[in-house]
Amino acid sequence: MNPAKNRQRGKATERAVAKLTGGKRIGILGNDDVQAGLWSIEVKDRVRFIGATFMQQAIRNCPKDKTPLVVVHVTGQRHADDLVMIRLADWLDYYGPLKGENQP
């Protein structure tokens, strides 16, 4: 992989997430990638991601009247530190753009 292309791809993904969420891309200017309302969003762009397999299973097993969600627990860690994954489209269906009074 070309590091310059990876950076370009990451920046493009940050811009896309900022637009979709109604947020603002901060990028290298701050510590987080996107700020949207109360949310500090760290954006990652990967060619492959094992979590996608977890989400595919959640979607496959999800009843029609429910929304798929994945909780990832690391053995030996506190459950309060578990990670929650939801598709961005589902998140936006529930909450809409994430702008709020704390929007930069």
N, C-alpha and C positions, 0 to 999 in steps of 0.2 A: 504494500500500500504506500501511496505517496503522502507524506506528512502534510504538505501544503494542501492537497486535495481533501485530506481528512479534516483539516481546520476549516476549509471552505464549506464542506458538507455540514460540519457542526454548527457553524455560524448560520447557515441557511436554515437548519432545523430550529435553532433558537429563534430566528425571525418568524418562522412559521408558527411555532408554539405561542409566541407573544401575540401574533395576529389572531390566532384561534381563541386564545383565552381573554383577549382584550387587555393584555398586559403590555409591559414595556421591556424590551431587551436591554439588559445592563451589560452583559458580556464581560469583557476584561476590565471594565470601569469599576465594577464592584465585586463582591464576593459571590453573588448568585448570578444565574444566567438570565432569568426573567422574573420580574416582580409583577404580580397581578393581585390587586386587592390585598387581602391579608396573607397571600401566599408568596413564598420565596421558592422559586422553581429551579431545580437543577436539571438541565436538559442533557440527555445522553443520546447519541446516534450510533448505533452498532449495526454492522452487517449481519451478525448473528447474535441472538440473545436467548438463553435457555428459558427465561421467563415467558417467552412467546409460546413455548410448548405448554407451560402451566396454564396460560390463558386459553389456549385452544382446547385444553381438556375442560376448563371451567365453562367455556361456551358450549361445548358438546354436551355436557351434563346439565346445563341450565334449563329449567322449565321455562316455557314461553312467557309466563307472567312475572319472571324474575330477571335480575340483572347479574351477569357473571362478575365475580370478584375473586381475587386470589390473595391469600394471606401466606407469606413465606416466613417460616420460623427456622432459625438457626439453632440446632441442638446445643444445649448448654447456656443459651442466652435467655434473658428475661423476655417474656411474651410482650411486655410493653414496648420492646424494641423490634417486634415483628414488622415486616413490610407489607403494605397493602397495595395491590395493583388493581386498577380499574381502567377500562378503555377510555380514552379521552372523549370520544363521542358520547359515551354513557354519562361521564362526568358533566359534560356541557349540557346534555339533555336535562339533567337534574338541576344544575346550578347556573347555567348560562355563562356569559362572560364573567370573569372573576374580578372585574373592576369593582372598586369600593372606595370608601372615603380615604383609605390609606394609599391609594394609587399614586405612584410617583408622577 
